[in-house]
Amino acid sequence: MMLSRRELIKLGALSGSGVLLGEKATELLSKAEAAAQRTPGFYPLNDPENQIYSVCLQCNTGCPTKVKIYEGAVA
C-alpha cells in the first residue's frame, strides 16, 4: 500500500487529533465527576434579595456597580 505525502500528513493529523480529543475528554469527565461530588454550600450573597445595582457617581461616565448586602451591611 503506497501512501502519498498528503495522505500521510492527513493520517498523522487525524490520529493526533484523536489522541488529543480522547485525552481531553477523560480529563473533562473526571473534572465533571469531581464537581458533582462536591456539595455546594449556601452562599447568601448570591441571592437577588441581597444585591443592589447602582451607578458610580465619581465621574460623568456612570459605571454600573453591584453592591452585596449581608445582615444589613455592605459585604
Beta strands, then each sheet from edge to edge (+ up, - down):
strand 1: 51-55
strand 2: 64-70
strand 3: 73-74
sheet 1: 1+ 2- 3+
end
